[in-house]
Amino acid sequence: MTTRRLILGIAVLLWAAGVGSAQAADFTFRVPVDAKGLTTDVRGVTLWCRVMVSGDQDLIGGSSIIKLVPDTGILQETVTLEFNADAGKNPADARKWRCSLGLLSKQSVGATPNAGYSGGFAKAKAGAPLVTDVSGDLP
């Protein structure tokens, strides 16, 4: 039996068993990341998106991801985060959303980039456009 036929056979078995049918996540965020000029001390960019009833209170659910930064010090991509409401929470109750960006050093220290940061790896260039937190109302 060829590998192709074996893979097809497994796929058919999974579909017949109902395992292959994935349901859509309650929430999907597509976050454009445009980070340039990162120092060699930066190992990764962290993104955290969450939904809540109001403000930062009464969290409905959230997800985070770490994207490794290439040696070029540039990370330009759209990152997708998909997640469901936490157990016992109703996704229909969500009214607000927020996504935040941070940096992770090679020593596993996390920080939000800003021009006043004294730790080096997360010090933003003065005058550079910097957006590390975005939020809004859900439709």
MOPE-V368740 format. One record per residue. N is the residue number from 1. RES is the residue in three letters. OMEGA is omega in radians with two decimals (999 if undefined). Layout:
N RES OMEGA
N RES OMEGA
//
This chain:
1 MET 3.14
2 THR 3.12
3 THR -3.12
4 ARG -3.14
5 ARG 3.12
6 LEU 3.11
7 ILE 3.11
8 LEU 3.12
9 GLY 3.10
10 ILE 3.14
11 ALA 3.13
12 VAL 3.11
13 LEU 3.13
14 LEU 3.13
15 TRP -3.13
16 ALA -3.14
17 ALA -3.13
18 GLY -3.11
19 VAL -3.06
20 GLY -3.10
21 SER 3.14
22 ALA 3.07
23 GLN 3.13
24 ALA 3.08
25 ALA 3.09
26 ASP -3.07
27 PHE 3.07
28 THR 3.09
29 PHE 3.03
30 ARG -3.00
31 VAL 3.07
32 PRO 3.12
33 VAL 3.12
34 ASP -3.11
35 ALA -3.11
36 LYS 3.05
37 GLY 3.11
38 LEU -3.12
39 THR 3.13
40 THR 3.08
41 ASP -3.11
42 VAL 3.12
43 ARG -3.07
44 GLY 3.03
45 VAL 3.10
46 THR 3.05
47 LEU 3.08
48 TRP 3.07
49 CYS 3.14
50 ARG 3.08
51 VAL -3.11
52 MET 3.13
53 VAL 3.11
54 SER 3.14
55 GLY 3.07
56 ASP -3.12
57 GLN 3.05
58 ASP -3.13
59 LEU 3.07
60 ILE -3.14
61 GLY 3.12
62 GLY -3.14
63 SER 3.08
64 SER -3.12
65 ILE 3.03
66 ILE 3.07
67 LYS 3.13
68 LEU -3.12
69 VAL 3.09
70 PRO 3.14
71 ASP 3.14
72 THR -3.09
73 GLY -3.11
74 ILE 3.03
75 LEU -3.14
76 GLN 3.10
77 GLU 3.04
78 THR -3.09
79 VAL 3.13
80 THR 3.03
81 LEU 3.12
82 GLU 3.12
83 PHE 3.09
84 ASN 3.02
85 ALA 3.09
86 ASP 3.13
87 ALA 3.12
88 GLY 3.14
89 LYS 3.14
90 ASN -3.12
91 PRO 3.14
92 ALA 3.13
93 ASP -3.10
94 ALA -3.14
95 ARG -3.07
96 LYS 3.06
97 TRP 3.08
98 ARG 3.02
99 CYS -3.11
100 SER -3.13
101 LEU 3.06
102 GLY 3.10
103 LEU 3.11
104 LEU -3.13
105 SER 3.10
106 LYS 3.08
107 GLN 3.13
108 SER 3.02
109 VAL 3.12
110 GLY 3.12
111 ALA 3.02
112 THR -3.11
113 PRO 3.00
114 ASN -3.07
115 ALA -3.11
116 GLY -3.09
117 TYR -3.07
118 SER -3.08
119 GLY 3.09
120 GLY -2.99
121 PHE -3.11
122 ALA 3.13
123 LYS 3.14
124 ALA 3.10
125 LYS -3.14
126 ALA 3.11
127 GLY 3.14
128 ALA 3.07
129 PRO -3.05
130 LEU 3.09
131 VAL -3.12
132 THR -3.09
133 ASP 3.09
134 VAL -3.11
135 SER 3.13
136 GLY 3.09
137 ASP 3.02
138 LEU -3.13
139 PRO 999
//
